[in-house]
Every structure is written in structure tokens, then in C-alpha cells.
Amino acid sequence: MFKNLNIWFVSSLIISIGVLIPIITVSLSFFEDTSNYYQILKNTFLLEYIINSFILLVCVLVLTFLIGTTCAYLVSFYTFPFSNFFKWALILSFAVPPYIYAYSLTAFFENYGTAFTILTNLFGEGNYNKNIPKFDDLLGAILSLSFSLFAYVYILSRASFLYQSQNLIDLGKTLGFSKFKSLYSLILPSARPAIVAGLSLVAMETLAEFGAVDFFSINTLSTGIYNSWIAFDDLAFSNQLSFFLLLFIFGLFILENLSRKKAKYHLNTKGGFKQKEKTKLSGKRSFFAFMFCFIIFFLSFLFPLSQMLYWTIKFPENFFDIDAITLTLNTIYLVTLSSFVLIIFSLISNYGNRVSKNKFLNFLSTLSISGYAIPGVILAVAFITFVAWFDENVVKSLGFLSIKKIFIGSVLGLVLVYFVRFYSLAFNGIKSGYEKINISVDESSYLLGYSKKKTFMNIHIPFLRNSLMFVSILISLEIIRELPITLILRPFNFETFATTAYLSASEDLLEVAAVPSLFLILIATLFIMFTSKYILKEK
């Protein structure tokens, strides 16, 4: 028994340490010497990187809070035309990555773009460009990120609102509060942990975003990391910028965890939980609720989908020029291989924690799942730094051939960095399933003569079937949308829909980028529809 226990403990320990290697690499690389690019950037654009990142973060947080909580409040507390439809339709914004939203925004409002074409067809020839608003630069990035990420706040806020007791609403009525006062005095404070959690995820994604801010040519810390490595070949300074961004993200990560632990707003009543009753809206209120949700649904999903579809129909030659079969096979290959690796190792790690009950291992596992909070650019650069160091100081010193080509610019390297980036999703998804298995089940299994391996294979895995399915779909969705990791580490001539769309857009060929963008949105939508029953469950 001790032998088996030791094997599970060691396996879980190795996995946790492996996931932590990029984080450790970034921290240690902070003290390396940099090139003259550091001094140039310090005297020119470094302050602009920081200010732009801060402005982008604050504005996106405000917009996603307003949009996400308002939509969640309306569909959770009221019934109005199509309220059940909007309940799940609003999460489809996840299918549109910020960089694709940025392409749509520019294509629609640019000079002689889609808006100009619509006005010309409706009202004839005219100088409409001067009256068409331009959403570019920082404003375009803020809108692209906000409409792509508000669903984080929406989903978590809705879940919190869903489980609020009718007693809380009755309390507001007893105190004579208006609906608006009840909202900001009782309902929102009780949902604060969920809202903060959603906003923390938005903050991490905003700081990590590369595609949209690069498309709008905005200097942020994320683009600075990419440019210092790609354009100026200064890996050390790229790591130093990564370290600063990592510290800031970890601060948000810790703040989110502390907020959830301290904010315990329970409504203690003798009658216990009372099922919430939705209010049926009518007249103007019903119309305004419908219009608000419809406008958000239209702007966040239908608008970018329609724009990409319009470009695809208008320029059909781009549809036939793209090698959709190869891109689909490449995407499926990455999704299948990465999901398999993530699920297998996350299962082993979770079970190792369960049977060892070691506090140090639990702490290490908790620390290792922070990889999801780290931007893909940082992970890619950290991985290249570690492989280069290991190759130079270990492999070559032992007289072996270089291993750089095996890990850098290969599918193996891509899968390894995907593993670090999305380990949190797999680990937490499986952990939530494990929490439903009482430890007495394991003890009963041992009494019946089952070994730990047999208990794991014959009892735990069948029980975790739904959790494994949910996790695999979530991982697949993330990998389909992932851009910077794939862009930096992919093999030569190995493209996905995300990289194909980005490369076309970076050359100002938005109509060419429309086809891969459309495929990406449709595939992501399919995965979201599969996961919606888990995300929106009400029991």
C-alpha cells in the first residue's frame, strides 16, 4: 500500500513541478542582462505600455460589469419575450475571440467598408465616410474585448442570482426599497464574490490579449513582450516585461481568491431557502428588457458573425483559396492530442492528491493551476527560454545532440505549453467531480480488496465521465481560439484557423481573414452549445 501511495504522490508532484517550470523560468530570467533595447524602450515607450494597459483594463472591467450584471439580472429575475432564449444565447459571445471582433469592427466602419456600402444601397451615392464613426485604436480594443469577455461576468453573476433566496427579495420589499435600491443594496452585494471572480477572469484575459491590441497597433505590455523578442531578439528583456505582468496578474489572482474566501454573504432565515419567483414584465418594461438583451446579443455575436459571412459571400474566391480541410485537421489534431494529455495527467494529479493527503502537495497543486492566469505570450517565451537554457547547460554538456528542434517549432512544444496554459481548466474540472465522491467510497473499495489503481480505473473514472466530457469540450474551445501560443510555437507551414485569420488581418487583408474567422466562430459555437447544458444548469 505504501508503495502505491508513493507512486501516486511522486506522479502528482512531478506533474505540479512540470507545470510550474515556465513560471519559475520567468522569475529567474528577470535578473539576466538585456540589450540596449531596454534603455531605448525605457526612455520612449515603456510608460506608454503601462498606461495603455491600465486604461484598457479599467475600461473593459467597467463595461463588462455593466453589461454582464445587467443581462444576468434581467434573465434571472424577470420573464419577458425570448428571455429563455437570451439565457443561453448571451454566452455565444465566447465563440468570438477579441481579435476577430476587432476585424469585424474595422471592416464594418472603415472608409468604404460595410457601413458605407449599406448607406449607398439605401440612399444612393454620397460622402458617407465623414459621418461614419471610426472605432479604432484604444476605443476599438476596449469594445472588442468588452463584447467578447462580458460572458465571464454574465455566467457567474447569473449563477449567483439564480441561487439567491426569495427571502432576500422579500426583505427589500419589507424595508420599502425600490427594485433599483434592492438591486444595489441587497442583490449585488450578495453576489459580490461571483462578480469579482468574473471580473478577475476578464482582467486576466484583458492583460493577456495580444491579437486585438496588436491589430489596432496599441502598445501594451503584452505586445511589448512579443516585440522585444520577435523584433529585437531580446529574450531577457521579454522575460523581464513578462515578470512585471506576471506579478500584476498574480496580484489579481490572489485578490480574487481572498475575495471569495472573505465574502460570505449568507441570508440566515428560520424558513430556510425559499425558491425565487420571477416577475413577469409587460408593456414598456418588457420591451426595454427585450431590446437590451437583443442589442447585446446582436453586438456580441450576430454582428461579427454577419460581417464575416458578408465578406465570405462577397468574395467567394477566398473560400475556395483556403485549405479548410487541412486547417480543420490541424485543429482537430491539436485539440485531440492536447485534451488527451491534459485529462490523463490531471486525473493522475487529482487522484495523487486524494490518496496522499499531503499539505505540501496540495499547496503545490494550487500554485500550479495559476498557469491559466498567465498570458500565452509569457508562457511561450518562458518555454523557449527554458528549452534554450536546458539545451545549452545540460544536454550539450552531456555530449548529446541539441533538442531545440524537438521542442521549439513543433507540435510537441505546442502541446506542452497548452498543457501549462489550460491545466487549471482540466485540474479544477476534474477536482469538482472528485468532490462529489465521498471518501467512504474509496474505503469501501479497499475493504473489498480493490487496489488504489483498480479503484481509480473501475470506480472513479466511470463516475467522472460527465466531468471529463465537460473538461474536454472546454479545453477544445480554448485551443481553437488560442492565438499567441500557436503563432509563436507552431511548426513551419502548420496553420490553424486562428493563425490564418491573424496573418491575413496583419497584412490588412480583412476580406481574406473573414473565411477562417467564420469557420472559427462556427466551430466554437458548436462547442459552446455542447457545454451550455453544464454552464446554464439550474439544479
HUTA-V525623 format. One record per backbone hydrogen bond with DSSP energy under -0.5 kcal/mol. CO is the residue of the C=O (numbers start at 0). NH is the residue of the N-H. Records with the same first field share a line. If there is no record, write none. Layout:
BEGIN
CO->NH  NH
END
This chain:
BEGIN
0->4
1->5
2->6
3->7
4->8
5->9
6->10
7->11
8->12
9->13
10->14
11->15
12->16
13->17
14->18
15->19
16->20
17->20
19->23
20->24
21->25
22->26
23->27
24->28
25->29
26->29
27->30
28->31
34->37
35->39
36->40
37->41
38->42
39->43
40->43  45
44->48
45->49
46->50
47->51
48->52  220
49->53
50->54
51->55
52->56
53->57
54->58
55->59
56->60
57->61
58->62
59->63
60->64
61->65
62->66
63->67
64->68
65->69
66->70
67->71
68->72
69->73
70->74
71->75
72->76
73->77
76->278
78->280
79->82
81->85
82->86
83->87
84->87  88
85->89
87->90
88->91
89->92
90->93
91->94
92->95
94->96
96->99  100
97->101
98->102
99->103
100->104
101->105
102->106
103->107
104->108
105->109
106->113
107->114
109->112
112->116
113->117
114->118
115->119
116->120
117->121
118->122
119->123
125->127
127->130  131
130->132
132->134
133->135
135->138  139
136->140
137->141
138->142
139->143
140->144
141->145
142->146
143->147
144->148
145->149
148->151  152
149->152  153
150->154
151->155
152->156
153->157
154->158
155->159
156->160
157->161
158->162
160->163
164->167  168
165->169
166->170
167->171
168->172
169->173
170->174
171->176
172->175
177->181
178->182
179->183
180->184
181->185  186
182->187
185->189
186->190
188->191
190->194
191->195
192->196
193->197
194->198
195->199
196->200
197->201
198->202
199->203
200->204
201->205
202->206
203->207
204->208
205->208
209->213
210->214
211->215
212->217
213->216
216->218
217->219
219->223
220->224
221->225
222->226
223->227
224->228
225->229
226->230  231
227->233
228->232
232->234
233->237
234->238
235->239
236->240
237->241
238->242
239->243
240->244
241->245
242->246
243->247
244->248
245->249
246->250
247->251
248->252
249->253
250->254
251->255
252->256
253->257
254->258
255->259
256->260
257->261
258->262
261->263
262->264
263->265
265->267
266->268
268->271
272->274
273->165
275->277
278->78  280
281->284  285
282->286
283->287
284->288
285->289
286->290
287->291
288->292
289->293
290->294
291->295
292->296
293->297
294->298
295->299
296->300  301
297->302
300->304
301->305
302->306
303->307
304->308
305->309
306->310
307->311
308->312
309->313
310->314
312->315
314->317  318
315->318  319
316->320
317->321
321->323
322->326
323->327
324->328
325->329
326->330
327->331
328->332
329->333
330->334
331->335
332->336
333->337
334->338
335->339
336->340
337->341
338->342
339->343
340->344
341->345
342->346
343->347
344->348
345->349
346->350
347->351
348->352
349->353
350->354
351->355
352->356
356->358
357->361
358->362
359->363
360->364
361->365
362->366
363->367
364->368
366->369
367->370
368->371
369->372
370->373
374->378
375->379
376->380
377->381
378->382
379->383
380->384
381->385
382->386
383->387
384->388
385->389
386->390
387->391
388->392
389->393  394
390->395
393->397
394->397  399
395->398
402->405  406
403->407
406->408  409
409->413
410->414
411->415
412->416
413->417
414->418
415->419
416->420
417->421
418->422
421->425
422->426
423->427
424->428
425->429
426->430
427->431
428->432
429->433
430->434
432->435
433->436
435->437
437->440  441
438->442
439->443
440->444
441->445
442->446
443->447
444->449
445->448
450->454
451->455
452->456
453->457
454->458  459
455->460
458->462
459->463
461->464
463->467
464->468
465->469
466->470
467->471
468->472
469->473
470->474
471->475
472->476
473->477
474->478
475->479
476->480
477->481
482->486
483->487
484->488
485->489
488->409
490->493
492->494
495->499
496->500
497->501
498->502
499->503
500->504
501->505
502->506
503->506  508
504->507
507->509
508->512
509->513
511->514  515
512->516
513->517
514->518
515->519
516->520
517->521
518->522
519->523
520->524
521->525
522->526
523->527
524->528
525->529
526->530
527->531
530->533  534
531->535
533->536
END
